[in-house]
Amino acid sequence: MAISKEEYAVLVKQTAPPSPLGTDCLKAFLCGGGICALAQLGLALLQTAGLDEDTGKTVVMIALIVLTAVLTALGLFDKLAKHAGAGTAVPITGFANAVVSPALEAKREGFVLGTAAQMFSIAGPVLVFGCGSAALYGLVYFLLKKAGA
C-alpha cells in the first residue's frame, strides 16, 4: 500500500506525541548552563590555587572530557542527555561523548579493529569539516589581507 507524502505527514502528526518544546529548551539551557557554570567554578578554584588562566582552562577542559568519558562508560551520560538534549551536546562534553560511545560499542571487536577504528566514526566528520573550514577560512583571510596590503 503506497501513501502520499501528505498522507504520511498527517499520519505522523496524529500518532507522534506532542513535543514539549518550551520544556525541552529550558532543560537544555539549564543543563548546558550548569556544565558551563561548573567549568567556570573549576577555573576559579584553580586560579585561586595559583594556576594561571590559560593553564586553568586547559585543566578544566581535560577534566570535563575525562568526566564525560567516565560517565559515558558507566552509562550515566546517556541518561542525562536523554533529559537535557542539546544542553549536553553543545559544550565539549558532547564531543567527548561522541568519541567514547562508538569506541565502547565496538570494544568486543578488539582494540585495533574495534575500539581504535570506531572511536572517531561519529566525531571524525565533525573534525574533518572543522579543520577544513578553518583552513579554507585562513586561506581566504590570507588572500584578502594580501590583496588589501
PALUM-916479 format. One record per atom (N, C-alpha, C): chain; x, y, z. Coordinates in pm, whole numbers. Last residue first. Example, Ala and Ser with C-alpha at 12.3 -4.5 7.8 and 13.67 -1.06 7.14 Angstrom:
<pt chaine="A" c1="1285" c2="-225" c3="708"/>
<pt chaine="A" c1="1367" c2="-106" c3="714"/>
<pt chaine="A" c1="1290" c2="3" c3="787"/>
<pt chaine="A" c1="1319" c2="-569" c3="780"/>
<pt chaine="A" c1="1230" c2="-450" c3="780"/>
<pt chaine="A" c1="1320" c2="-330" c3="780"/>
END
This chain:
<pt chaine="A" c1="4683" c2="4470" c3="104"/>
<pt chaine="A" c1="4808" c2="4529" c3="154"/>
<pt chaine="A" c1="4885" c2="4606" c3="51"/>
<pt chaine="A" c1="4470" c2="4340" c3="-6"/>
<pt chaine="A" c1="4447" c2="4471" c3="50"/>
<pt chaine="A" c1="4574" c2="4543" c3="94"/>
<pt chaine="A" c1="4576" c2="4095" c3="-75"/>
<pt chaine="A" c1="4523" c2="4180" c3="-182"/>
<pt chaine="A" c1="4504" c2="4324" c3="-134"/>
<pt chaine="A" c1="4636" c2="3998" c3="177"/>
<pt chaine="A" c1="4745" c2="4021" c3="84"/>
<pt chaine="A" c1="4699" c2="4113" c3="-29"/>
<pt chaine="A" c1="4382" c2="3970" c3="285"/>
<pt chaine="A" c1="4479" c2="4059" c3="350"/>
<pt chaine="A" c1="4590" c2="4097" c3="254"/>
<pt chaine="A" c1="4278" c2="3779" c3="110"/>
<pt chaine="A" c1="4214" c2="3911" c3="119"/>
<pt chaine="A" c1="4309" c2="4013" c3="184"/>
<pt chaine="A" c1="4449" c2="3563" c3="164"/>
<pt chaine="A" c1="4444" c2="3620" c3="29"/>
<pt chaine="A" c1="4381" c2="3759" c3="29"/>
<pt chaine="A" c1="4393" c2="3518" c3="437"/>
<pt chaine="A" c1="4529" c2="3549" c3="393"/>
<pt chaine="A" c1="4526" c2="3618" c3="256"/>
<pt chaine="A" c1="4120" c2="3452" c3="422"/>
<pt chaine="A" c1="4164" c2="3567" c3="501"/>
<pt chaine="A" c1="4303" c2="3614" c3="456"/>
<pt chaine="A" c1="4136" c2="3217" c3="271"/>
<pt chaine="A" c1="4061" c2="3332" c3="219"/>
<pt chaine="A" c1="4105" c2="3459" c3="291"/>
<pt chaine="A" c1="4288" c2="3059" c3="451"/>
<pt chaine="A" c1="4337" c2="3087" c3="317"/>
<pt chaine="A" c1="4268" c2="3210" c3="257"/>
<pt chaine="A" c1="4118" c2="3049" c3="674"/>
<pt chaine="A" c1="4251" c2="3107" c3="685"/>
<pt chaine="A" c1="4309" c2="3144" c3="550"/>
<pt chaine="A" c1="3899" c2="2915" c3="561"/>
<pt chaine="A" c1="3883" c2="3050" c3="615"/>
<pt chaine="A" c1="4018" c2="3121" c3="624"/>
<pt chaine="A" c1="4023" c2="2669" c3="506"/>
<pt chaine="A" c1="3967" c2="2749" c3="398"/>
<pt chaine="A" c1="3949" c2="2895" c3="441"/>
<pt chaine="A" c1="4088" c2="2586" c3="767"/>
<pt chaine="A" c1="4194" c2="2605" c3="667"/>
<pt chaine="A" c1="4145" c2="2692" c3="552"/>
<pt chaine="A" c1="3833" c2="2571" c3="881"/>
<pt chaine="A" c1="3932" c2="2662" c3="937"/>
<pt chaine="A" c1="4044" c2="2689" c3="837"/>
<pt chaine="A" c1="3718" c2="2370" c3="723"/>
<pt chaine="A" c1="3661" c2="2504" c3="723"/>
<pt chaine="A" c1="3761" c2="2607" c3="775"/>
<pt chaine="A" c1="3885" c2="2154" c3="794"/>
<pt chaine="A" c1="3877" c2="2200" c3="655"/>
<pt chaine="A" c1="3822" c2="2341" c3="646"/>
<pt chaine="A" c1="3828" c2="2131" c3="1067"/>
<pt chaine="A" c1="3964" c2="2163" c3="1023"/>
<pt chaine="A" c1="3966" c2="2215" c3="880"/>
<pt chaine="A" c1="3548" c2="2075" c3="1051"/>
<pt chaine="A" c1="3600" c2="2188" c3="1128"/>
<pt chaine="A" c1="3739" c2="2229" c3="1083"/>
<pt chaine="A" c1="3541" c2="1842" c3="892"/>
<pt chaine="A" c1="3472" c2="1963" c3="848"/>
<pt chaine="A" c1="3527" c2="2086" c3="920"/>
<pt chaine="A" c1="3694" c2="1670" c3="1057"/>
<pt chaine="A" c1="3736" c2="1698" c3="920"/>
<pt chaine="A" c1="3671" c2="1827" c3="869"/>
<pt chaine="A" c1="3538" c2="1670" c3="1292"/>
<pt chaine="A" c1="3677" c2="1717" c3="1294"/>
<pt chaine="A" c1="3724" c2="1754" c3="1154"/>
<pt chaine="A" c1="3303" c2="1558" c3="1193"/>
<pt chaine="A" c1="3299" c2="1692" c3="1254"/>
<pt chaine="A" c1="3440" c2="1751" c3="1256"/>
<pt chaine="A" c1="3388" c2="1305" c3="1111"/>
<pt chaine="A" c1="3341" c2="1402" c3="1012"/>
<pt chaine="A" c1="3335" c2="1545" c3="1066"/>
<pt chaine="A" c1="3464" c2="1204" c3="1379"/>
<pt chaine="A" c1="3557" c2="1223" c3="1269"/>
<pt chaine="A" c1="3510" c2="1322" c3="1164"/>
<pt chaine="A" c1="3261" c2="1148" c3="1556"/>
<pt chaine="A" c1="3329" c2="1276" c3="1569"/>
<pt chaine="A" c1="3422" c2="1306" c3="1452"/>
<pt chaine="A" c1="3184" c2="890" c3="1469"/>
<pt chaine="A" c1="3086" c2="999" c3="1479"/>
<pt chaine="A" c1="3156" c2="1134" c3="1478"/>
<pt chaine="A" c1="3425" c2="750" c3="1453"/>
<pt chaine="A" c1="3324" c2="731" c3="1348"/>
<pt chaine="A" c1="3216" c2="839" c3="1353"/>
<pt chaine="A" c1="3644" c2="744" c3="1619"/>
<pt chaine="A" c1="3608" c2="871" c3="1558"/>
<pt chaine="A" c1="3502" c2="857" c3="1450"/>
<pt chaine="A" c1="3650" c2="473" c3="1707"/>
<pt chaine="A" c1="3650" c2="583" c3="1802"/>
<pt chaine="A" c1="3602" c2="715" c3="1741"/>
<pt chaine="A" c1="3682" c2="253" c3="1546"/>
<pt chaine="A" c1="3549" c2="314" c3="1552"/>
<pt chaine="A" c1="3542" c2="440" c3="1638"/>
<pt chaine="A" c1="3946" c2="172" c3="1573"/>
<pt chaine="A" c1="3893" c2="200" c3="1440"/>
<pt chaine="A" c1="3761" c2="276" c3="1445"/>
<pt chaine="A" c1="3976" c2="129" c3="1849"/>
<pt chaine="A" c1="4057" c2="231" c3="1781"/>
<pt chaine="A" c1="3999" c2="269" c3="1645"/>
<pt chaine="A" c1="3775" c2="-79" c3="1899"/>
<pt chaine="A" c1="3781" c2="49" c3="1969"/>
<pt chaine="A" c1="3855" c2="157" c3="1890"/>
<pt chaine="A" c1="3831" c2="-272" c3="1659"/>
<pt chaine="A" c1="3708" c2="-230" c3="1725"/>
<pt chaine="A" c1="3719" c2="-89" c3="1780"/>
<pt chaine="A" c1="4082" c2="-319" c3="1564"/>
<pt chaine="A" c1="3972" c2="-318" c3="1468"/>
<pt chaine="A" c1="3839" c2="-273" c3="1529"/>
<pt chaine="A" c1="4228" c2="-284" c3="1816"/>
<pt chaine="A" c1="4264" c2="-216" c3="1692"/>
<pt chaine="A" c1="4146" c2="-206" c3="1597"/>
<pt chaine="A" c1="4084" c2="-428" c3="2023"/>
<pt chaine="A" c1="4133" c2="-292" c3="2041"/>
<pt chaine="A" c1="4156" c2="-220" c3="1909"/>
<pt chaine="A" c1="3772" c2="-603" c3="1948"/>
<pt chaine="A" c1="3916" c2="-593" c3="1972"/>
<pt chaine="A" c1="3960" c2="-448" c3="1979"/>
<pt chaine="A" c1="3505" c2="-612" c3="1938"/>
<pt chaine="A" c1="3574" c2="-648" c3="1815"/>
<pt chaine="A" c1="3726" c2="-638" c3="1830"/>
<pt chaine="A" c1="3411" c2="-504" c3="2169"/>
<pt chaine="A" c1="3408" c2="-651" c3="2160"/>
<pt chaine="A" c1="3480" c2="-701" c3="2034"/>
<pt chaine="A" c1="3412" c2="-228" c3="2127"/>
<pt chaine="A" c1="3523" c2="-289" c3="2202"/>
<pt chaine="A" c1="3525" c2="-441" c3="2193"/>
<pt chaine="A" c1="3216" c2="-80" c3="2005"/>
<pt chaine="A" c1="3299" c2="-164" c3="1919"/>
<pt chaine="A" c1="3407" c2="-240" c3="1995"/>
<pt chaine="A" c1="3100" c2="73" c3="2203"/>
<pt chaine="A" c1="3016" c2="-22" c3="2130"/>
<pt chaine="A" c1="3099" c2="-120" c3="2049"/>
<pt chaine="A" c1="3312" c2="234" c3="2280"/>
<pt chaine="A" c1="3260" c2="135" c3="2373"/>
<pt chaine="A" c1="3177" c2="29" c3="2302"/>
<pt chaine="A" c1="3336" c2="393" c3="2051"/>
<pt chaine="A" c1="3450" c2="311" c3="2094"/>
<pt chaine="A" c1="3404" c2="202" c3="2189"/>
<pt chaine="A" c1="3097" c2="533" c3="2042"/>
<pt chaine="A" c1="3123" c2="430" c3="1942"/>
<pt chaine="A" c1="3240" c2="339" c3="1979"/>
<pt chaine="A" c1="3139" c2="688" c3="2296"/>
<pt chaine="A" c1="3026" c2="598" c3="2271"/>
<pt chaine="A" c1="3054" c2="493" c3="2164"/>
<pt chaine="A" c1="3367" c2="858" c3="2277"/>
<pt chaine="A" c1="3369" c2="741" c3="2365"/>
<pt chaine="A" c1="3258" c2="641" c3="2330"/>
<pt chaine="A" c1="3302" c2="1063" c3="2096"/>
<pt chaine="A" c1="3422" c2="982" c3="2074"/>
<pt chaine="A" c1="3414" c2="852" c3="2153"/>
<pt chaine="A" c1="3072" c2="1178" c3="2196"/>
<pt chaine="A" c1="3071" c2="1131" c3="2058"/>
<pt chaine="A" c1="3193" c2="1046" c3="2024"/>
<pt chaine="A" c1="3159" c2="1260" c3="2448"/>
<pt chaine="A" c1="3061" c2="1152" c3="2438"/>
<pt chaine="A" c1="3059" c2="1093" c3="2298"/>
<pt chaine="A" c1="3323" c2="1470" c3="2369"/>
<pt chaine="A" c1="3381" c2="1356" c3="2441"/>
<pt chaine="A" c1="3288" c2="1237" c3="2433"/>
<pt chaine="A" c1="3133" c2="1640" c3="2255"/>
<pt chaine="A" c1="3240" c2="1585" c3="2173"/>
<pt chaine="A" c1="3300" c2="1462" c3="2240"/>
<pt chaine="A" c1="2978" c2="1705" c3="2477"/>
<pt chaine="A" c1="2916" c2="1637" c3="2364"/>
<pt chaine="A" c1="3021" c2="1572" c3="2274"/>
<pt chaine="A" c1="3156" c2="1847" c3="2635"/>
<pt chaine="A" c1="3110" c2="1716" c3="2681"/>
<pt chaine="A" c1="3046" c2="1637" c3="2568"/>
<pt chaine="A" c1="3188" c2="2097" c3="2537"/>
<pt chaine="A" c1="3290" c2="1998" c3="2499"/>
<pt chaine="A" c1="3250" c2="1857" c3="2542"/>
<pt chaine="A" c1="2839" c2="2187" c3="2478"/>
<pt chaine="A" c1="2972" c2="2204" c3="2537"/>
<pt chaine="A" c1="3067" c2="2091" c3="2493"/>
<pt chaine="A" c1="2624" c2="2060" c3="2323"/>
<pt chaine="A" c1="2689" c2="2183" c3="2281"/>
<pt chaine="A" c1="2826" c2="2203" c3="2348"/>
<pt chaine="A" c1="2512" c2="1835" c3="2443"/>
<pt chaine="A" c1="2581" c2="1821" c3="2314"/>
<pt chaine="A" c1="2665" c2="1943" c3="2279"/>
<pt chaine="A" c1="2371" c2="1894" c3="2664"/>
<pt chaine="A" c1="2492" c2="1814" c3="2683"/>
<pt chaine="A" c1="2573" c2="1804" c3="2555"/>
<pt chaine="A" c1="2166" c2="2044" c3="2560"/>
<pt chaine="A" c1="2243" c2="2100" c3="2672"/>
<pt chaine="A" c1="2369" c2="2021" c3="2701"/>
<pt chaine="A" c1="2019" c2="1899" c3="2382"/>
<pt chaine="A" c1="2133" c2="1976" c3="2329"/>
<pt chaine="A" c1="2217" c2="2038" c3="2441"/>
<pt chaine="A" c1="1904" c2="1690" c3="2638"/>
<pt chaine="A" c1="1911" c2="1716" c3="2494"/>
<pt chaine="A" c1="2037" c2="1790" c3="2454"/>
<pt chaine="A" c1="1839" c2="1620" c3="2897"/>
<pt chaine="A" c1="1896" c2="1753" c3="2873"/>
<pt chaine="A" c1="1908" c2="1789" c3="2726"/>
<pt chaine="A" c1="1744" c2="1359" c3="2895"/>
<pt chaine="A" c1="1660" c2="1465" c3="2950"/>
<pt chaine="A" c1="1709" c2="1604" c3="2912"/>
<pt chaine="A" c1="1946" c2="1221" c3="2769"/>
<pt chaine="A" c1="1807" c2="1191" c3="2733"/>
<pt chaine="A" c1="1713" c2="1302" c3="2781"/>
<pt chaine="A" c1="2174" c2="1297" c3="2902"/>
<pt chaine="A" c1="2149" c2="1354" c3="2769"/>
<pt chaine="A" c1="2005" c2="1329" c3="2724"/>
<pt chaine="A" c1="2155" c2="1135" c3="3129"/>
<pt chaine="A" c1="2150" c2="1280" c3="3143"/>
<pt chaine="A" c1="2111" c2="1344" c3="3009"/>
<pt chaine="A" c1="2185" c2="886" c3="3005"/>
<pt chaine="A" c1="2063" c2="914" c3="3083"/>
<pt chaine="A" c1="2045" c2="1065" c3="3102"/>
<pt chaine="A" c1="2440" c2="914" c3="2899"/>
<pt chaine="A" c1="2326" c2="898" c3="2808"/>
<pt chaine="A" c1="2193" c2="924" c3="2879"/>
<pt chaine="A" c1="2592" c2="920" c3="3132"/>
<pt chaine="A" c1="2585" c2="1040" c3="3048"/>
<pt chaine="A" c1="2467" c2="1032" c3="2952"/>
<pt chaine="A" c1="2585" c2="665" c3="3243"/>
<pt chaine="A" c1="2513" c2="774" c3="3310"/>
<pt chaine="A" c1="2496" c2="897" c3="3221"/>
<pt chaine="A" c1="2740" c2="457" c3="3159"/>
<pt chaine="A" c1="2602" c2="464" c3="3110"/>
<pt chaine="A" c1="2521" c2="577" c3="3170"/>
<pt chaine="A" c1="3004" c2="451" c3="3214"/>
<pt chaine="A" c1="2914" c2="398" c3="3318"/>
<pt chaine="A" c1="2767" c2="400" c3="3275"/>
<pt chaine="A" c1="3104" c2="580" c3="2991"/>
<pt chaine="A" c1="3139" c2="440" c3="3012"/>
<pt chaine="A" c1="3048" c2="374" c3="3116"/>
<pt chaine="A" c1="3006" c2="837" c3="3043"/>
<pt chaine="A" c1="2959" c2="763" c3="2926"/>
<pt chaine="A" c1="2985" c2="615" c3="2944"/>
<pt chaine="A" c1="3154" c2="904" c3="3271"/>
<pt chaine="A" c1="3008" c2="896" c3="3281"/>
<pt chaine="A" c1="2948" c2="822" c3="3162"/>
<pt chaine="A" c1="3410" c2="902" c3="3152"/>
<pt chaine="A" c1="3379" c2="809" c3="3261"/>
<pt chaine="A" c1="3227" c2="793" c3="3274"/>
<pt chaine="A" c1="3382" c2="1110" c3="2965"/>
<pt chaine="A" c1="3419" c2="975" c3="2921"/>
<pt chaine="A" c1="3383" c2="871" c3="3027"/>
<pt chaine="A" c1="3325" c2="1325" c3="3136"/>
<pt chaine="A" c1="3225" c2="1280" c3="3039"/>
<pt chaine="A" c1="3255" c2="1139" c3="2991"/>
<pt chaine="A" c1="3571" c2="1341" c3="3272"/>
<pt chaine="A" c1="3447" c2="1316" c3="3346"/>
<pt chaine="A" c1="3337" c2="1265" c3="3253"/>
<pt chaine="A" c1="3743" c2="1401" c3="3057"/>
<pt chaine="A" c1="3760" c2="1277" c3="3133"/>
<pt chaine="A" c1="3632" c2="1242" c3="3208"/>
<pt chaine="A" c1="3637" c2="1652" c3="2979"/>
<pt chaine="A" c1="3646" c2="1541" c3="2884"/>
<pt chaine="A" c1="3657" c2="1408" c3="2957"/>
<pt chaine="A" c1="3667" c2="1803" c3="3214"/>
<pt chaine="A" c1="3533" c2="1781" c3="3157"/>
<pt chaine="A" c1="3532" c2="1663" c3="3060"/>
<pt chaine="A" c1="3949" c2="1795" c3="3240"/>
<pt chaine="A" c1="3864" c2="1736" c3="3344"/>
<pt chaine="A" c1="3723" c2="1709" c3="3291"/>
<pt chaine="A" c1="4025" c2="1936" c3="3012"/>
<pt chaine="A" c1="4065" c2="1796" c3="3026"/>
<pt chaine="A" c1="3977" c2="1727" c3="3129"/>
<pt chaine="A" c1="3915" c2="2187" c3="3079"/>
<pt chaine="A" c1="3869" c2="2115" c3="2960"/>
<pt chaine="A" c1="3905" c2="1967" c3="2968"/>
<pt chaine="A" c1="4064" c2="2246" c3="3312"/>
<pt chaine="A" c1="3918" c2="2233" c3="3319"/>
<pt chaine="A" c1="3865" c2="2156" c3="3198"/>
<pt chaine="A" c1="4324" c2="2262" c3="3209"/>
<pt chaine="A" c1="4292" c2="2161" c3="3311"/>
<pt chaine="A" c1="4142" c2="2139" c3="3318"/>
<pt chaine="A" c1="4293" c2="2484" c3="3040"/>
<pt chaine="A" c1="4332" c2="2354" c3="2985"/>
<pt chaine="A" c1="4296" c2="2242" c3="3082"/>
<pt chaine="A" c1="4232" c2="2684" c3="3223"/>
<pt chaine="A" c1="4135" c2="2648" c3="3118"/>
<pt chaine="A" c1="4166" c2="2511" c3="3060"/>
<pt chaine="A" c1="4474" c2="2690" c3="3370"/>
<pt chaine="A" c1="4349" c2="2652" c3="3434"/>
<pt chaine="A" c1="4243" c2="2611" c3="3334"/>
<pt chaine="A" c1="4648" c2="2788" c3="3177"/>
<pt chaine="A" c1="4668" c2="2653" c3="3230"/>
<pt chaine="A" c1="4542" c2="2602" c3="3296"/>
<pt chaine="A" c1="4533" c2="3046" c3="3146"/>
<pt chaine="A" c1="4546" c2="2954" c3="3033"/>
<pt chaine="A" c1="4564" c2="2809" c3="3079"/>
<pt chaine="A" c1="4551" c2="3159" c3="3410"/>
<pt chaine="A" c1="4423" c2="3138" c3="3342"/>
<pt chaine="A" c1="4432" c2="3036" c3="3228"/>
<pt chaine="A" c1="4773" c2="2987" c3="3640"/>
<pt chaine="A" c1="4737" c2="3099" c3="3554"/>
<pt chaine="A" c1="4613" c2="3061" c3="3473"/>
<pt chaine="A" c1="4712" c2="2863" c3="3972"/>
<pt chaine="A" c1="4735" c2="2840" c3="3829"/>
<pt chaine="A" c1="4700" c2="2964" c3="3748"/>
<pt chaine="A" c1="4647" c2="2907" c3="4240"/>
<pt chaine="A" c1="4773" c2="2958" c3="4189"/>
<pt chaine="A" c1="4801" c2="2931" c3="4042"/>
<pt chaine="A" c1="4403" c2="2856" c3="4350"/>
<pt chaine="A" c1="4512" c2="2769" c3="4393"/>
<pt chaine="A" c1="4647" c2="2809" c3="4334"/>
<pt chaine="A" c1="4253" c2="3033" c3="4206"/>
<pt chaine="A" c1="4274" c2="3062" c3="4348"/>
<pt chaine="A" c1="4389" c2="2978" c3="4403"/>
<pt chaine="A" c1="4248" c2="2893" c3="3968"/>
<pt chaine="A" c1="4320" c2="3021" c3="3973"/>
<pt chaine="A" c1="4346" c2="3061" c3="4117"/>
<pt chaine="A" c1="4091" c2="2676" c3="4046"/>
<pt chaine="A" c1="4229" c2="2653" c3="4003"/>
<pt chaine="A" c1="4311" c2="2781" c3="4006"/>
<pt chaine="A" c1="3850" c2="2807" c3="4101"/>
<pt chaine="A" c1="3920" c2="2735" c3="4208"/>
<pt chaine="A" c1="4066" c2="2710" c3="4171"/>
<pt chaine="A" c1="3787" c2="2905" c3="3845"/>
<pt chaine="A" c1="3808" c2="2998" c3="3957"/>
<pt chaine="A" c1="3885" c2="2932" c3="4071"/>
<pt chaine="A" c1="3755" c2="2662" c3="3707"/>
<pt chaine="A" c1="3860" c2="2756" c3="3667"/>
<pt chaine="A" c1="3890" c2="2853" c3="3781"/>
<pt chaine="A" c1="3531" c2="2559" c3="3842"/>
<pt chaine="A" c1="3658" c2="2487" c3="3844"/>
<pt chaine="A" c1="3774" c2="2577" c3="3808"/>
<pt chaine="A" c1="3344" c2="2754" c3="3767"/>
<pt chaine="A" c1="3377" c2="2736" c3="3909"/>
<pt chaine="A" c1="3511" c2="2663" c3="3922"/>
<pt chaine="A" c1="3336" c2="2703" c3="3494"/>
<pt chaine="A" c1="3382" c2="2834" c3="3541"/>
<pt chaine="A" c1="3421" c2="2828" c3="3688"/>
<pt chaine="A" c1="3230" c2="2444" c3="3496"/>
<pt chaine="A" c1="3363" c2="2468" c3="3439"/>
<pt chaine="A" c1="3419" c2="2601" c3="3489"/>
<pt chaine="A" c1="2980" c2="2498" c3="3606"/>
<pt chaine="A" c1="3071" c2="2407" c3="3676"/>
<pt chaine="A" c1="3214" c2="2427" c3="3626"/>
<pt chaine="A" c1="2877" c2="2657" c3="3404"/>
<pt chaine="A" c1="2898" c2="2716" c3="3537"/>
<pt chaine="A" c1="2993" c2="2630" c3="3619"/>
<pt chaine="A" c1="2860" c2="2467" c3="3198"/>
<pt chaine="A" c1="2948" c2="2583" c3="3183"/>
<pt chaine="A" c1="2977" c2="2650" c3="3317"/>
<pt chaine="A" c1="2671" c2="2295" c3="3312"/>
<pt chaine="A" c1="2803" c2="2243" c3="3275"/>
<pt chaine="A" c1="2903" c2="2359" c3="3264"/>
<pt chaine="A" c1="2456" c2="2474" c3="3336"/>
<pt chaine="A" c1="2514" c2="2411" c3="3455"/>
<pt chaine="A" c1="2653" c2="2357" c3="3429"/>
<pt chaine="A" c1="2403" c2="2531" c3="3070"/>
<pt chaine="A" c1="2448" c2="2638" c3="3158"/>
<pt chaine="A" c1="2512" c2="2583" c3="3284"/>
<pt chaine="A" c1="2314" c2="2277" c3="2992"/>
<pt chaine="A" c1="2432" c2="2337" c3="2929"/>
<pt chaine="A" c1="2490" c2="2448" c3="3013"/>
<pt chaine="A" c1="2089" c2="2260" c3="3171"/>
<pt chaine="A" c1="2197" c2="2162" c3="3173"/>
<pt chaine="A" c1="2325" c2="2218" c3="3112"/>
<pt chaine="A" c1="1935" c2="2487" c3="3102"/>
<pt chaine="A" c1="1981" c2="2467" c3="3239"/>
<pt chaine="A" c1="2096" c2="2368" c3="3247"/>
<pt chaine="A" c1="1891" c2="2445" c3="2825"/>
<pt chaine="A" c1="1955" c2="2567" c3="2873"/>
<pt chaine="A" c1="2013" c2="2547" c3="3014"/>
<pt chaine="A" c1="1757" c2="2201" c3="2826"/>
<pt chaine="A" c1="1885" c2="2213" c3="2755"/>
<pt chaine="A" c1="1962" c2="2335" c3="2806"/>
<pt chaine="A" c1="1526" c2="2272" c3="2972"/>
<pt chaine="A" c1="1616" c2="2168" c3="3022"/>
<pt chaine="A" c1="1755" c2="2178" c3="2957"/>
<pt chaine="A" c1="1419" c2="2467" c3="2797"/>
<pt chaine="A" c1="1457" c2="2504" c3="2934"/>
<pt chaine="A" c1="1555" c2="2402" c3="2992"/>
<pt chaine="A" c1="1365" c2="2311" c3="2570"/>
<pt chaine="A" c1="1460" c2="2423" c3="2562"/>
<pt chaine="A" c1="1509" c2="2464" c3="2701"/>
<pt chaine="A" c1="1171" c2="2137" c3="2676"/>
<pt chaine="A" c1="1297" c2="2085" c3="2623"/>
<pt chaine="A" c1="1404" c2="2193" c3="2615"/>
<pt chaine="A" c1="968" c2="2319" c3="2739"/>
<pt chaine="A" c1="1032" c2="2241" c3="2846"/>
<pt chaine="A" c1="1167" c2="2187" c3="2800"/>
<pt chaine="A" c1="904" c2="2411" c3="2479"/>
<pt chaine="A" c1="947" c2="2503" c3="2585"/>
<pt chaine="A" c1="1022" c2="2432" c3="2697"/>
<pt chaine="A" c1="828" c2="2170" c3="2345"/>
<pt chaine="A" c1="942" c2="2250" c3="2301"/>
<pt chaine="A" c1="994" c2="2343" c3="2411"/>
<pt chaine="A" c1="718" c2="1884" c3="2385"/>
<pt chaine="A" c1="713" c2="2000" c3="2475"/>
<pt chaine="A" c1="835" c2="2090" c3="2450"/>
<pt chaine="A" c1="565" c2="1742" c3="2113"/>
<pt chaine="A" c1="696" c2="1774" c3="2170"/>
<pt chaine="A" c1="683" c2="1898" c3="2259"/>
<pt chaine="A" c1="309" c2="1495" c3="2118"/>
<pt chaine="A" c1="349" c2="1636" c3="2103"/>
<pt chaine="A" c1="482" c2="1661" c3="2175"/>
<pt chaine="A" c1="371" c2="1177" c3="1962"/>
<pt chaine="A" c1="337" c2="1257" c3="2081"/>
<pt chaine="A" c1="381" c2="1401" c3="2061"/>
<pt chaine="A" c1="233" c2="1078" c3="1653"/>
<pt chaine="A" c1="351" c2="1122" c3="1728"/>
<pt chaine="A" c1="306" c2="1203" c3="1851"/>
<pt chaine="A" c1="-11" c2="1035" c3="1522"/>
<pt chaine="A" c1="41" c2="932" c3="1612"/>
<pt chaine="A" c1="160" c2="977" c3="1697"/>
<pt chaine="A" c1="-71" c2="1263" c3="1370"/>
<pt chaine="A" c1="-174" c2="1204" c3="1455"/>
<pt chaine="A" c1="-116" c2="1108" c3="1558"/>
<pt chaine="A" c1="164" c2="1309" c3="1228"/>
<pt chaine="A" c1="115" c2="1413" c3="1319"/>
<pt chaine="A" c1="11" c2="1357" c3="1416"/>
<pt chaine="A" c1="174" c2="1077" c3="1072"/>
<pt chaine="A" c1="277" c2="1103" c3="1173"/>
<pt chaine="A" c1="229" c2="1204" c3="1275"/>
<pt chaine="A" c1="-53" c2="1122" c3="910"/>
<pt chaine="A" c1="-45" c2="1004" c3="996"/>
<pt chaine="A" c1="58" c2="1024" c3="1107"/>
<pt chaine="A" c1="26" c2="1353" c3="773"/>
<pt chaine="A" c1="-93" c2="1356" c3="859"/>
<pt chaine="A" c1="-90" c2="1240" c3="957"/>
<pt chaine="A" c1="246" c2="1252" c3="634"/>
<pt chaine="A" c1="265" c2="1362" c3="729"/>
<pt chaine="A" c1="148" c2="1371" c3="825"/>
<pt chaine="A" c1="118" c2="1063" c3="471"/>
<pt chaine="A" c1="215" c2="1019" c3="570"/>
<pt chaine="A" c1="237" c2="1126" c3="676"/>
<pt chaine="A" c1="-30" c2="1233" c3="309"/>
<pt chaine="A" c1="-100" c2="1137" c3="395"/>
<pt chaine="A" c1="-8" c2="1087" c3="506"/>
<pt chaine="A" c1="184" c2="1366" c3="183"/>
<pt chaine="A" c1="87" c2="1442" c3="263"/>
<pt chaine="A" c1="12" c2="1351" c3="359"/>
<pt chaine="A" c1="307" c2="1163" c3="42"/>
<pt chaine="A" c1="382" c2="1233" c3="146"/>
<pt chaine="A" c1="287" c2="1309" c3="239"/>
<pt chaine="A" c1="77" c2="884" c3="-2"/>
<pt chaine="A" c1="146" c2="1006" c3="-45"/>
<pt chaine="A" c1="220" c2="1068" c3="72"/>
<pt chaine="A" c1="131" c2="531" c3="13"/>
<pt chaine="A" c1="61" c2="653" c3="55"/>
<pt chaine="A" c1="143" c2="774" c3="13"/>
<pt chaine="A" c1="76" c2="204" c3="-100"/>
<pt chaine="A" c1="155" c2="327" c3="-111"/>
<pt chaine="A" c1="70" c2="445" c3="-68"/>
<pt chaine="A" c1="85" c2="-118" c3="0"/>
<pt chaine="A" c1="0" c2="0" c3="0"/>
<pt chaine="A" c1="89" c2="123" c3="0"/>
END
